[in-house]
Each structure stands twice: as structure tokens, then as C-alpha cells.
């Protein structure tokens, strides 16, 4: 049976901020960068909170941050192409 008082310590739990950074980063790639800025913000906040610990959350936050910056690059490229297309 599932017990609400499980043996998982708070250090082993993955906080919500790295998960949000990763999820928003993936959505940034799927939506041509529309959620890139929130992903970058959540990634930096998560890395600041996980600075002293060496945990899985830090890795997830870093991956979310990288994907967020990649999504921002996709958004910038997409915007430049659209602007160039409409100005001609």
C-alpha cells in the first residue's frame, strides 16, 4: 500500500523549479520559442537554489536552462525570418 509517510527524504526529492525549467524548455522548442523566457528564469532560479548541493535537480535545471536558451535562439531566428519575409 501507499503510505503518505514514505521514506523519501527532502534531499532526495526533486523540487518543482527544475521540472518547470525542463518542461517549459521542451515546450519552447515545440512552440518556436514562446516559453523560452520563463524556462530561462526558472532554470536560473533553480540553479541558484541548488548551488550548494550536488543533486539530480541541478542537472535537470541545467538541461532546462540549455533547452530554454536554444528555444530563445529558435524564437529569434523565427522572428527574423518572419520580419524579413513581411518587409519584402
PDB file with one MODEL, atoms N, CA, C and O in Angstrom:
MODEL        1
ATOM      1  N   UNK A   1       0.822  -1.184   0.000  1.00  0.00           N
ATOM      2  CA  UNK A   1       0.000   0.000   0.000  1.00  0.00           C
ATOM      3  C   UNK A   1       0.864   1.245   0.000  1.00  0.00           C
ATOM      4  O   UNK A   1       2.010   1.234   0.450  1.00  0.00           O
ATOM      5  N   UNK A   2       0.294   2.302  -0.509  1.00  0.00           N
ATOM      6  CA  UNK A   2       0.989   3.574  -0.492  1.00  0.00           C
ATOM      7  C   UNK A   2       0.783   4.256   0.842  1.00  0.00           C
ATOM      8  O   UNK A   2      -0.325   4.297   1.377  1.00  0.00           O
ATOM      9  N   UNK A   3       1.836   4.774   1.353  1.00  0.00           N
ATOM     10  CA  UNK A   3       1.782   5.448   2.638  1.00  0.00           C
ATOM     11  C   UNK A   3       2.194   6.893   2.442  1.00  0.00           C
ATOM     12  O   UNK A   3       3.183   7.170   1.764  1.00  0.00           O
ATOM     13  N   UNK A   4       1.460   7.800   3.018  1.00  0.00           N
ATOM     14  CA  UNK A   4       1.789   9.213   2.867  1.00  0.00           C
ATOM     15  C   UNK A   4       3.081   9.571   3.599  1.00  0.00           C
ATOM     16  O   UNK A   4       3.700  10.593   3.306  1.00  0.00           O
ATOM     17  N   UNK A   5       3.478   8.750   4.529  1.00  0.00           N
ATOM     18  CA  UNK A   5       4.729   8.981   5.265  1.00  0.00           C
ATOM     19  C   UNK A   5       5.813   8.079   4.690  1.00  0.00           C
ATOM     20  O   UNK A   5       6.287   7.170   5.371  1.00  0.00           O
ATOM     21  N   UNK A   6       6.202   8.320   3.459  1.00  0.00           N
ATOM     22  CA  UNK A   6       7.201   7.470   2.816  1.00  0.00           C
ATOM     23  C   UNK A   6       8.592   7.781   3.367  1.00  0.00           C
ATOM     24  O   UNK A   6       8.777   8.731   4.129  1.00  0.00           O
ATOM     25  N   UNK A   7       9.538   6.986   2.977  1.00  0.00           N
ATOM     26  CA  UNK A   7      10.903   7.107   3.483  1.00  0.00           C
ATOM     27  C   UNK A   7      11.772   8.012   2.620  1.00  0.00           C
ATOM     28  O   UNK A   7      12.993   8.020   2.778  1.00  0.00           O
ATOM     29  N   UNK A   8      11.179   8.763   1.725  1.00  0.00           N
ATOM     30  CA  UNK A   8      11.952   9.655   0.871  1.00  0.00           C
ATOM     31  C   UNK A   8      12.281  10.913   1.659  1.00  0.00           C
ATOM     32  O   UNK A   8      11.393  11.579   2.190  1.00  0.00           O
ATOM     33  N   UNK A   9      13.558  11.226   1.726  1.00  0.00           N
ATOM     34  CA  UNK A   9      13.958  12.426   2.459  1.00  0.00           C
ATOM     35  C   UNK A   9      13.800  13.646   1.561  1.00  0.00           C
ATOM     36  O   UNK A   9      13.686  13.522   0.341  1.00  0.00           O
ATOM     37  N   UNK A  10      13.794  14.802   2.163  1.00  0.00           N
ATOM     38  CA  UNK A  10      13.613  16.037   1.396  1.00  0.00           C
ATOM     39  C   UNK A  10      14.799  16.299   0.475  1.00  0.00           C
ATOM     40  O   UNK A  10      14.651  17.003  -0.524  1.00  0.00           O
ATOM     41  N   UNK A  11      15.960  15.756   0.785  1.00  0.00           N
ATOM     42  CA  UNK A  11      17.132  15.944  -0.062  1.00  0.00           C
ATOM     43  C   UNK A  11      17.031  15.125  -1.342  1.00  0.00           C
ATOM     44  O   UNK A  11      17.618  15.496  -2.359  1.00  0.00           O
ATOM     45  N   UNK A  12      16.293  14.016  -1.307  1.00  0.00           N
ATOM     46  CA  UNK A  12      16.160  13.166  -2.477  1.00  0.00           C
ATOM     47  C   UNK A  12      15.032  13.602  -3.393  1.00  0.00           C
ATOM     48  O   UNK A  12      14.975  13.172  -4.546  1.00  0.00           O
ATOM     49  N   UNK A  13      14.148  14.433  -2.914  1.00  0.00           N
ATOM     50  CA  UNK A  13      13.030  14.885  -3.723  1.00  0.00           C
ATOM     51  C   UNK A  13      13.496  15.910  -4.747  1.00  0.00           C
ATOM     52  O   UNK A  13      14.411  16.695  -4.498  1.00  0.00           O
ATOM     53  N   UNK A  14      12.852  15.882  -5.887  1.00  0.00           N
ATOM     54  CA  UNK A  14      13.142  16.843  -6.936  1.00  0.00           C
ATOM     55  C   UNK A  14      12.158  17.992  -6.803  1.00  0.00           C
ATOM     56  O   UNK A  14      10.945  17.786  -6.842  1.00  0.00           O
ATOM     57  N   UNK A  15      12.675  19.190  -6.648  1.00  0.00           N
ATOM     58  CA  UNK A  15      11.782  20.330  -6.466  1.00  0.00           C
ATOM     59  C   UNK A  15      11.079  20.672  -7.782  1.00  0.00           C
ATOM     60  O   UNK A  15      11.442  20.164  -8.843  1.00  0.00           O
ATOM     61  N   UNK A  16      10.090  21.520  -7.698  1.00  0.00           N
ATOM     62  CA  UNK A  16       9.266  21.842  -8.863  1.00  0.00           C
ATOM     63  C   UNK A  16       9.981  22.773  -9.842  1.00  0.00           C
ATOM     64  O   UNK A  16       9.706  22.723 -11.041  1.00  0.00           O
ATOM     65  N   UNK A  17      10.874  23.602  -9.369  1.00  0.00           N
ATOM     66  CA  UNK A  17      11.506  24.587 -10.244  1.00  0.00           C
ATOM     67  C   UNK A  17      12.354  23.955 -11.357  1.00  0.00           C
ATOM     68  O   UNK A  17      12.225  24.373 -12.508  1.00  0.00           O
ATOM     69  N   UNK A  18      13.209  22.973 -11.070  1.00  0.00           N
ATOM     70  CA  UNK A  18      13.922  22.331 -12.189  1.00  0.00           C
ATOM     71  C   UNK A  18      12.981  21.639 -13.167  1.00  0.00           C
ATOM     72  O   UNK A  18      13.232  21.631 -14.373  1.00  0.00           O
ATOM     73  N   UNK A  19      11.913  21.065 -12.659  1.00  0.00           N
ATOM     74  CA  UNK A  19      10.947  20.418 -13.557  1.00  0.00           C
ATOM     75  C   UNK A  19      10.249  21.442 -14.449  1.00  0.00           C
ATOM     76  O   UNK A  19      10.021  21.186 -15.631  1.00  0.00           O
ATOM     77  N   UNK A  20       9.916  22.586 -13.890  1.00  0.00           N
ATOM     78  CA  UNK A  20       9.308  23.636 -14.699  1.00  0.00           C
ATOM     79  C   UNK A  20      10.285  24.148 -15.751  1.00  0.00           C
ATOM     80  O   UNK A  20       9.896  24.399 -16.891  1.00  0.00           O
ATOM     81  N   UNK A  21      11.542  24.302 -15.376  1.00  0.00           N
ATOM     82  CA  UNK A  21      12.545  24.769 -16.341  1.00  0.00           C
ATOM     83  C   UNK A  21      12.666  23.791 -17.503  1.00  0.00           C
ATOM     84  O   UNK A  21      12.724  24.202 -18.662  1.00  0.00           O
ATOM     85  N   UNK A  22      12.703  22.512 -17.196  1.00  0.00           N
ATOM     86  CA  UNK A  22      12.816  21.492 -18.241  1.00  0.00           C
ATOM     87  C   UNK A  22      11.553  21.450 -19.101  1.00  0.00           C
ATOM     88  O   UNK A  22      11.639  21.422 -20.328  1.00  0.00           O
ATOM     89  N   UNK A  23      10.389  21.447 -18.464  1.00  0.00           N
ATOM     90  CA  UNK A  23       9.127  21.356 -19.198  1.00  0.00           C
ATOM     91  C   UNK A  23       8.916  22.570 -20.094  1.00  0.00           C
ATOM     92  O   UNK A  23       8.546  22.429 -21.260  1.00  0.00           O
ATOM     93  N   UNK A  24       9.148  23.751 -19.555  1.00  0.00           N
ATOM     94  CA  UNK A  24       8.996  24.959 -20.366  1.00  0.00           C
ATOM     95  C   UNK A  24      10.031  25.014 -21.487  1.00  0.00           C
ATOM     96  O   UNK A  24       9.756  25.555 -22.559  1.00  0.00           O
ATOM     97  N   UNK A  25      11.213  24.460 -21.247  1.00  0.00           N
ATOM     98  CA  UNK A  25      12.230  24.401 -22.297  1.00  0.00           C
ATOM     99  C   UNK A  25      11.805  23.501 -23.442  1.00  0.00           C
ATOM    100  O   UNK A  25      12.004  23.841 -24.608  1.00  0.00           O
ATOM    101  N   UNK A  26      11.223  22.360 -23.120  1.00  0.00           N
ATOM    102  CA  UNK A  26      10.724  21.461 -24.164  1.00  0.00           C
ATOM    103  C   UNK A  26       9.584  22.124 -24.926  1.00  0.00           C
ATOM    104  O   UNK A  26       9.521  22.041 -26.153  1.00  0.00           O
ATOM    105  N   UNK A  27       8.683  22.783 -24.201  1.00  0.00           N
ATOM    106  CA  UNK A  27       7.591  23.498 -24.867  1.00  0.00           C
ATOM    107  C   UNK A  27       8.120  24.641 -25.722  1.00  0.00           C
ATOM    108  O   UNK A  27       7.511  24.979 -26.737  1.00  0.00           O
ATOM    109  N   UNK A  28       9.229  25.237 -25.337  1.00  0.00           N
ATOM    110  CA  UNK A  28       9.821  26.310 -26.138  1.00  0.00           C
ATOM    111  C   UNK A  28      10.256  25.787 -27.506  1.00  0.00           C
ATOM    112  O   UNK A  28      10.116  26.479 -28.514  1.00  0.00           O
ATOM    113  N   UNK A  29      10.777  24.576 -27.536  1.00  0.00           N
ATOM    114  CA  UNK A  29      11.160  24.000 -28.819  1.00  0.00           C
ATOM    115  C   UNK A  29       9.943  23.631 -29.650  1.00  0.00           C
ATOM    116  O   UNK A  29       9.975  23.724 -30.877  1.00  0.00           O
ATOM    117  N   UNK A  30       8.879  23.216 -28.996  1.00  0.00           N
ATOM    118  CA  UNK A  30       7.671  22.816 -29.709  1.00  0.00           C
ATOM    119  C   UNK A  30       6.848  24.006 -30.192  1.00  0.00           C
ATOM    120  O   UNK A  30       6.104  23.887 -31.165  1.00  0.00           O
ATOM    121  N   UNK A  31       6.973  25.156 -29.521  1.00  0.00           N
ATOM    122  CA  UNK A  31       6.180  26.337 -29.867  1.00  0.00           C
ATOM    123  C   UNK A  31       7.041  27.434 -30.478  1.00  0.00           C
ATOM    124  O   UNK A  31       6.673  28.607 -30.421  1.00  0.00           O
ATOM    125  N   UNK A  32       8.154  27.081 -31.049  1.00  0.00           N
ATOM    126  CA  UNK A  32       9.076  28.026 -31.683  1.00  0.00           C
ATOM    127  C   UNK A  32       9.542  29.109 -30.720  1.00  0.00           C
ATOM    128  O   UNK A  32       9.687  30.266 -31.114  1.00  0.00           O
ATOM    129  N   UNK A  33       9.775  28.749 -29.470  1.00  0.00           N
ATOM    130  CA  UNK A  33      10.401  29.641 -28.506  1.00  0.00           C
ATOM    131  C   UNK A  33       9.487  30.506 -27.670  1.00  0.00           C
ATOM    132  O   UNK A  33       9.964  31.420 -26.998  1.00  0.00           O
ATOM    133  N   UNK A  34       8.198  30.253 -27.686  1.00  0.00           N
ATOM    134  CA  UNK A  34       7.284  31.126 -26.939  1.00  0.00           C
ATOM    135  C   UNK A  34       7.427  30.991 -25.426  1.00  0.00           C
ATOM    136  O   UNK A  34       7.131  31.944 -24.706  1.00  0.00           O
ATOM    137  N   UNK A  35       7.864  29.860 -24.927  1.00  0.00           N
ATOM    138  CA  UNK A  35       8.038  29.684 -23.479  1.00  0.00           C
ATOM    139  C   UNK A  35       9.514  29.661 -23.078  1.00  0.00           C
ATOM    140  O   UNK A  35       9.866  29.139 -22.020  1.00  0.00           O
ATOM    141  N   UNK A  36      10.361  30.219 -23.915  1.00  0.00           N
ATOM    142  CA  UNK A  36      11.802  30.186 -23.641  1.00  0.00           C
ATOM    143  C   UNK A  36      12.184  31.073 -22.461  1.00  0.00           C
ATOM    144  O   UNK A  36      13.004  30.679 -21.632  1.00  0.00           O
ATOM    145  N   UNK A  37      11.605  32.251 -22.380  1.00  0.00           N
ATOM    146  CA  UNK A  37      11.974  33.177 -21.304  1.00  0.00           C
ATOM    147  C   UNK A  37      11.574  32.630 -19.934  1.00  0.00           C
ATOM    148  O   UNK A  37      12.392  32.678 -19.015  1.00  0.00           O
ATOM    149  N   UNK A  38      10.343  32.106 -19.751  1.00  0.00           N
ATOM    150  CA  UNK A  38      10.037  31.508 -18.453  1.00  0.00           C
ATOM    151  C   UNK A  38      10.934  30.308 -18.120  1.00  0.00           C
ATOM    152  O   UNK A  38      11.259  30.080 -16.955  1.00  0.00           O
ATOM    153  N   UNK A  39      11.329  29.550 -19.134  1.00  0.00           N
ATOM    154  CA  UNK A  39      12.229  28.425 -18.904  1.00  0.00           C
ATOM    155  C   UNK A  39      13.590  28.904 -18.410  1.00  0.00           C
ATOM    156  O   UNK A  39      14.170  28.308 -17.502  1.00  0.00           O
ATOM    157  N   UNK A  40      14.089  29.963 -18.998  1.00  0.00           N
ATOM    158  CA  UNK A  40      15.386  30.516 -18.593  1.00  0.00           C
ATOM    159  C   UNK A  40      15.308  31.060 -17.169  1.00  0.00           C
ATOM    160  O   UNK A  40      16.225  30.853 -16.374  1.00  0.00           O
ATOM    161  N   UNK A  41      14.232  31.745 -16.849  1.00  0.00           N
ATOM    162  CA  UNK A  41      14.058  32.296 -15.495  1.00  0.00           C
ATOM    163  C   UNK A  41      13.990  31.171 -14.469  1.00  0.00           C
ATOM    164  O   UNK A  41      14.676  31.219 -13.448  1.00  0.00           O
ATOM    165  N   UNK A  42      13.164  30.156 -14.733  1.00  0.00           N
ATOM    166  CA  UNK A  42      13.049  29.024 -13.798  1.00  0.00           C
ATOM    167  C   UNK A  42      14.373  28.275 -13.679  1.00  0.00           C
ATOM    168  O   UNK A  42      14.730  27.827 -12.589  1.00  0.00           O
ATOM    169  N   UNK A  43      15.099  28.133 -14.775  1.00  0.00           N
ATOM    170  CA  UNK A  43      16.393  27.449 -14.735  1.00  0.00           C
ATOM    171  C   UNK A  43      17.412  28.168 -13.878  1.00  0.00           C
ATOM    172  O   UNK A  43      18.128  27.542 -13.097  1.00  0.00           O
ATOM    173  N   UNK A  44      17.481  29.487 -14.022  1.00  0.00           N
ATOM    174  CA  UNK A  44      18.428  30.250 -13.210  1.00  0.00           C
ATOM    175  C   UNK A  44      18.035  30.245 -11.729  1.00  0.00           C
ATOM    176  O   UNK A  44      18.896  30.134 -10.857  1.00  0.00           O
ATOM    177  N   UNK A  45      16.743  30.364 -11.450  1.00  0.00           N
ATOM    178  CA  UNK A  45      16.296  30.301 -10.049  1.00  0.00           C
ATOM    179  C   UNK A  45      16.589  28.935  -9.440  1.00  0.00           C
ATOM    180  O   UNK A  45      17.024  28.847  -8.292  1.00  0.00           O
ATOM    181  N   UNK A  46      16.354  27.873 -10.200  1.00  0.00           N
ATOM    182  CA  UNK A  46      16.612  26.522  -9.690  1.00  0.00           C
ATOM    183  C   UNK A  46      18.095  26.295  -9.458  1.00  0.00           C
ATOM    184  O   UNK A  46      18.478  25.682  -8.462  1.00  0.00           O
ATOM    185  N   UNK A  47      18.938  26.784 -10.366  1.00  0.00           N
ATOM    186  CA  UNK A  47      20.383  26.632 -10.163  1.00  0.00           C
ATOM    187  C   UNK A  47      20.861  27.425  -8.951  1.00  0.00           C
ATOM    188  O   UNK A  47      21.760  26.978  -8.238  1.00  0.00           O
ATOM    189  N   UNK A  48      20.277  28.586  -8.711  1.00  0.00           N
ATOM    190  CA  UNK A  48      20.658  29.378  -7.539  1.00  0.00           C
ATOM    191  C   UNK A  48      20.280  28.659  -6.248  1.00  0.00           C
ATOM    192  O   UNK A  48      21.013  28.723  -5.262  1.00  0.00           O
ATOM    193  N   UNK A  49      19.136  27.974  -6.255  1.00  0.00           N
ATOM    194  CA  UNK A  49      18.727  27.240  -5.054  1.00  0.00           C
ATOM    195  C   UNK A  49      19.539  25.972  -4.843  1.00  0.00           C
ATOM    196  O   UNK A  49      19.753  25.551  -3.706  1.00  0.00           O
ATOM    197  N   UNK A  50      19.989  25.368  -5.925  1.00  0.00           N
ATOM    198  CA  UNK A  50      20.715  24.105  -5.837  1.00  0.00           C
ATOM    199  C   UNK A  50      22.234  24.305  -5.853  1.00  0.00           C
ATOM    200  O   UNK A  50      22.981  23.345  -6.043  1.00  0.00           O
ATOM    201  N   UNK A  51      22.690  25.531  -5.658  1.00  0.00           N
ATOM    202  CA  UNK A  51      24.106  25.848  -5.798  1.00  0.00           C
ATOM    203  C   UNK A  51      25.000  25.043  -4.846  1.00  0.00           C
ATOM    204  O   UNK A  51      26.071  24.583  -5.240  1.00  0.00           O
ATOM    205  N   UNK A  52      24.568  24.880  -3.626  1.00  0.00           N
ATOM    206  CA  UNK A  52      25.430  24.235  -2.636  1.00  0.00           C
ATOM    207  C   UNK A  52      25.345  22.715  -2.682  1.00  0.00           C
ATOM    208  O   UNK A  52      26.272  22.030  -2.249  1.00  0.00           O
ATOM    209  N   UNK A  53      24.245  22.182  -3.200  1.00  0.00           N
ATOM    210  CA  UNK A  53      24.091  20.727  -3.221  1.00  0.00           C
ATOM    211  C   UNK A  53      24.455  20.166  -4.581  1.00  0.00           C
ATOM    212  O   UNK A  53      24.354  20.846  -5.602  1.00  0.00           O
ATOM    213  N   UNK A  54      24.875  18.930  -4.573  1.00  0.00           N
ATOM    214  CA  UNK A  54      25.130  18.220  -5.825  1.00  0.00           C
ATOM    215  C   UNK A  54      24.007  17.207  -5.959  1.00  0.00           C
ATOM    216  O   UNK A  54      24.056  16.128  -5.367  1.00  0.00           O
ATOM    217  N   UNK A  55      22.992  17.561  -6.744  1.00  0.00           N
ATOM    218  CA  UNK A  55      21.813  16.718  -6.798  1.00  0.00           C
ATOM    219  C   UNK A  55      21.320  16.577  -8.232  1.00  0.00           C
ATOM    220  O   UNK A  55      21.815  17.223  -9.156  1.00  0.00           O
ATOM    221  N   UNK A  56      20.329  15.711  -8.380  1.00  0.00           N
ATOM    222  CA  UNK A  56      19.712  15.481  -9.680  1.00  0.00           C
ATOM    223  C   UNK A  56      18.946  16.715 -10.131  1.00  0.00           C
ATOM    224  O   UNK A  56      18.845  16.967 -11.332  1.00  0.00           O
ATOM    225  N   UNK A  57      18.411  17.481  -9.209  1.00  0.00           N
ATOM    226  CA  UNK A  57      17.678  18.696  -9.543  1.00  0.00           C
ATOM    227  C   UNK A  57      18.547  19.723 -10.245  1.00  0.00           C
ATOM    228  O   UNK A  57      18.075  20.453 -11.117  1.00  0.00           O
ATOM    229  N   UNK A  58      19.806  19.779  -9.868  1.00  0.00           N
ATOM    230  CA  UNK A  58      20.734  20.706 -10.511  1.00  0.00           C
ATOM    231  C   UNK A  58      20.946  20.329 -11.972  1.00  0.00           C
ATOM    232  O   UNK A  58      21.017  21.202 -12.836  1.00  0.00           O
ATOM    233  N   UNK A  59      21.046  19.041 -12.246  1.00  0.00           N
ATOM    234  CA  UNK A  59      21.218  18.573 -13.620  1.00  0.00           C
ATOM    235  C   UNK A  59      19.981  18.861 -14.455  1.00  0.00           C
ATOM    236  O   UNK A  59      20.088  19.300 -15.600  1.00  0.00           O
ATOM    237  N   UNK A  60      18.812  18.615 -13.887  1.00  0.00           N
ATOM    238  CA  UNK A  60      17.562  18.879 -14.603  1.00  0.00           C
ATOM    239  C   UNK A  60      17.419  20.372 -14.879  1.00  0.00           C
ATOM    240  O   UNK A  60      16.991  20.760 -15.966  1.00  0.00           O
ATOM    241  N   UNK A  61      17.768  21.204 -13.919  1.00  0.00           N
ATOM    242  CA  UNK A  61      17.698  22.657 -14.106  1.00  0.00           C
ATOM    243  C   UNK A  61      18.660  23.110 -15.200  1.00  0.00           C
ATOM    244  O   UNK A  61      18.317  23.967 -16.014  1.00  0.00           O
ATOM    245  N   UNK A  62      19.854  22.543 -15.220  1.00  0.00           N
ATOM    246  CA  UNK A  62      20.834  22.913 -16.229  1.00  0.00           C
ATOM    247  C   UNK A  62      20.371  22.507 -17.630  1.00  0.00           C
ATOM    248  O   UNK A  62      20.531  23.268 -18.583  1.00  0.00           O
ATOM    249  N   UNK A  63      19.802  21.317 -17.752  1.00  0.00           N
ATOM    250  CA  UNK A  63      19.279  20.873 -19.045  1.00  0.00           C
ATOM    251  C   UNK A  63      18.123  21.771 -19.474  1.00  0.00           C
ATOM    252  O   UNK A  63      18.038  22.147 -20.643  1.00  0.00           O
ATOM    253  N   UNK A  64      17.236  22.119 -18.551  1.00  0.00           N
ATOM    254  CA  UNK A  64      16.137  23.025 -18.859  1.00  0.00           C
ATOM    255  C   UNK A  64      16.623  24.394 -19.280  1.00  0.00           C
ATOM    256  O   UNK A  64      16.041  25.026 -20.162  1.00  0.00           O
ATOM    257  N   UNK A  65      17.689  24.851 -18.649  1.00  0.00           N
ATOM    258  CA  UNK A  65      18.267  26.148 -18.984  1.00  0.00           C
ATOM    259  C   UNK A  65      18.863  26.139 -20.389  1.00  0.00           C
ATOM    260  O   UNK A  65      18.664  27.079 -21.158  1.00  0.00           O
ATOM    261  N   UNK A  66      19.584  25.089 -20.716  1.00  0.00           N
ATOM    262  CA  UNK A  66      20.180  24.971 -22.054  1.00  0.00           C
ATOM    263  C   UNK A  66      19.092  24.893 -23.122  1.00  0.00           C
ATOM    264  O   UNK A  66      19.189  25.547 -24.160  1.00  0.00           O
ATOM    265  N   UNK A  67      18.063  24.097 -22.869  1.00  0.00           N
ATOM    266  CA  UNK A  67      16.972  23.980 -23.834  1.00  0.00           C
ATOM    267  C   UNK A  67      16.234  25.320 -23.950  1.00  0.00           C
ATOM    268  O   UNK A  67      15.795  25.690 -25.039  1.00  0.00           O
ATOM    269  N   UNK A  68      16.097  26.041 -22.845  1.00  0.00           N
ATOM    270  CA  UNK A  68      15.455  27.353 -22.874  1.00  0.00           C
ATOM    271  C   UNK A  68      16.226  28.345 -23.725  1.00  0.00           C
ATOM    272  O   UNK A  68      15.633  29.091 -24.505  1.00  0.00           O
ATOM    273  N   UNK A  69      17.550  28.359 -23.580  1.00  0.00           N
ATOM    274  CA  UNK A  69      18.359  29.247 -24.417  1.00  0.00           C
ATOM    275  C   UNK A  69      18.300  28.823 -25.885  1.00  0.00           C
ATOM    276  O   UNK A  69      18.295  29.675 -26.773  1.00  0.00           O
ATOM    277  N   UNK A  70      18.255  27.544 -26.141  1.00  0.00           N
ATOM    278  CA  UNK A  70      18.096  27.062 -27.509  1.00  0.00           C
ATOM    279  C   UNK A  70      16.742  27.493 -28.076  1.00  0.00           C
ATOM    280  O   UNK A  70      16.647  27.882 -29.240  1.00  0.00           O
ATOM    281  N   UNK A  71      15.704  27.423 -27.254  1.00  0.00           N
ATOM    282  CA  UNK A  71      14.384  27.891 -27.668  1.00  0.00           C
ATOM    283  C   UNK A  71      14.379  29.390 -27.947  1.00  0.00           C
ATOM    284  O   UNK A  71      13.706  29.850 -28.869  1.00  0.00           O
ATOM    285  N   UNK A  72      15.124  30.149 -27.156  1.00  0.00           N
ATOM    286  CA  UNK A  72      15.221  31.598 -27.392  1.00  0.00           C
ATOM    287  C   UNK A  72      15.925  31.870 -28.726  1.00  0.00           C
ATOM    288  O   UNK A  72      15.549  32.792 -29.451  1.00  0.00           O
ATOM    289  N   UNK A  73      16.930  31.080 -29.043  1.00  0.00           N
ATOM    290  CA  UNK A  73      17.613  31.228 -30.336  1.00  0.00           C
ATOM    291  C   UNK A  73      16.672  30.881 -31.489  1.00  0.00           C
ATOM    292  O   UNK A  73      16.676  31.544 -32.526  1.00  0.00           O
ATOM    293  N   UNK A  74      15.870  29.838 -31.295  1.00  0.00           N
ATOM    294  CA  UNK A  74      14.884  29.466 -32.320  1.00  0.00           C
ATOM    295  C   UNK A  74      13.877  30.594 -32.496  1.00  0.00           C
ATOM    296  O   UNK A  74      13.506  30.929 -33.621  1.00  0.00           O
ATOM    297  N   UNK A  75      13.435  31.178 -31.390  1.00  0.00           N
ATOM    298  CA  UNK A  75      12.475  32.280 -31.460  1.00  0.00           C
ATOM    299  C   UNK A  75      13.082  33.491 -32.173  1.00  0.00           C
ATOM    300  O   UNK A  75      12.417  34.127 -32.990  1.00  0.00           O
ATOM    301  N   UNK A  76      14.321  33.804 -31.871  1.00  0.00           N
ATOM    302  CA  UNK A  76      14.979  34.929 -32.540  1.00  0.00           C
ATOM    303  C   UNK A  76      15.137  34.697 -34.028  1.00  0.00           C
ATOM    304  O   UNK A  76      14.905  35.605 -34.826  1.00  0.00           O
ATOM    305  N   UNK A  77      15.524  33.506 -34.405  1.00  0.00           N
ATOM    306  CA  UNK A  77      15.667  33.170 -35.821  1.00  0.00           C
ATOM    307  C   UNK A  77      14.321  33.208 -36.522  1.00  0.00           C
ATOM    308  O   UNK A  77      14.193  33.742 -37.624  1.00  0.00           O
ATOM    309  N   UNK A  78      13.322  32.635 -35.871  1.00  0.00           N
ATOM    310  CA  UNK A  78      11.969  32.608 -36.430  1.00  0.00           C
ATOM    311  C   UNK A  78      11.436  34.022 -36.617  1.00  0.00           C
ATOM    312  O   UNK A  78      10.828  34.327 -37.643  1.00  0.00           O
ATOM    313  N   UNK A  79      11.659  34.879 -35.638  1.00  0.00           N
ATOM    314  CA  UNK A  79      11.203  36.271 -35.734  1.00  0.00           C
ATOM    315  C   UNK A  79      11.919  37.008 -36.859  1.00  0.00           C
ATOM    316  O   UNK A  79      11.286  37.756 -37.605  1.00  0.00           O
ATOM    317  N   UNK A  80      13.221  36.808 -36.992  1.00  0.00           N
ATOM    318  CA  UNK A  80      13.980  37.482 -38.049  1.00  0.00           C
ATOM    319  C   UNK A  80      13.510  37.040 -39.434  1.00  0.00           C
ATOM    320  O   UNK A  80      13.410  37.856 -40.350  1.00  0.00           O
ATOM    321  N   UNK A  81      13.227  35.759 -39.581  1.00  0.00           N
ATOM    322  CA  UNK A  81      12.743  35.261 -40.867  1.00  0.00           C
ATOM    323  C   UNK A  81      11.372  35.849 -41.193  1.00  0.00           C
ATOM    324  O   UNK A  81      11.124  36.262 -42.325  1.00  0.00           O
ATOM    325  N   UNK A  82      10.482  35.886 -40.200  1.00  0.00           N
ATOM    326  CA  UNK A  82       9.152  36.447 -40.438  1.00  0.00           C
ATOM    327  C   UNK A  82       9.210  37.936 -40.755  1.00  0.00           C
ATOM    328  O   UNK A  82       8.509  38.403 -41.652  1.00  0.00           O
ATOM    329  N   UNK A  83      10.027  38.679 -40.039  1.00  0.00           N
ATOM    330  CA  UNK A  83      10.151  40.112 -40.289  1.00  0.00           C
ATOM    331  C   UNK A  83      10.714  40.364 -41.687  1.00  0.00           C
ATOM    332  O   UNK A  83      10.227  41.224 -42.421  1.00  0.00           O
ATOM    333  N   UNK A  84      11.730  39.610 -42.036  1.00  0.00           N
ATOM    334  CA  UNK A  84      12.333  39.764 -43.364  1.00  0.00           C
ATOM    335  C   UNK A  84      11.316  39.408 -44.455  1.00  0.00           C
ATOM    336  O   UNK A  84      11.268  40.056 -45.500  1.00  0.00           O
ATOM    337  N   UNK A  85      10.519  38.394 -44.210  1.00  0.00           N
ATOM    338  CA  UNK A  85       9.529  37.973 -45.196  1.00  0.00           C
ATOM    339  C   UNK A  85       8.460  39.044 -45.392  1.00  0.00           C
ATOM    340  O   UNK A  85       8.053  39.314 -46.522  1.00  0.00           O
ATOM    341  N   UNK A  86       8.007  39.650 -44.309  1.00  0.00           N
ATOM    342  CA  UNK A  86       6.938  40.638 -44.418  1.00  0.00           C
ATOM    343  C   UNK A  86       7.427  42.008 -44.886  1.00  0.00           C
ATOM    344  O   UNK A  86       6.621  42.809 -45.360  1.00  0.00           O
ATOM    345  N   UNK A  87       8.710  42.296 -44.768  1.00  0.00           N
ATOM    346  CA  UNK A  87       9.235  43.589 -45.211  1.00  0.00           C
ATOM    347  C   UNK A  87       9.579  43.611 -46.693  1.00  0.00           C
ATOM    348  O   UNK A  87       9.826  44.681 -47.248  1.00  0.00           O
ATOM    349  N   UNK A  88       9.599  42.484 -47.326  1.00  0.00           N
ATOM    350  CA  UNK A  88       9.947  42.458 -48.756  1.00  0.00           C
ATOM    351  C   UNK A  88       8.755  42.677 -49.613  1.00  0.00           C
ATOM    352  O   UNK A  88       8.870  42.686 -50.838  1.00  0.00           O
TER     353      UNK A  88
ENDMDL
END
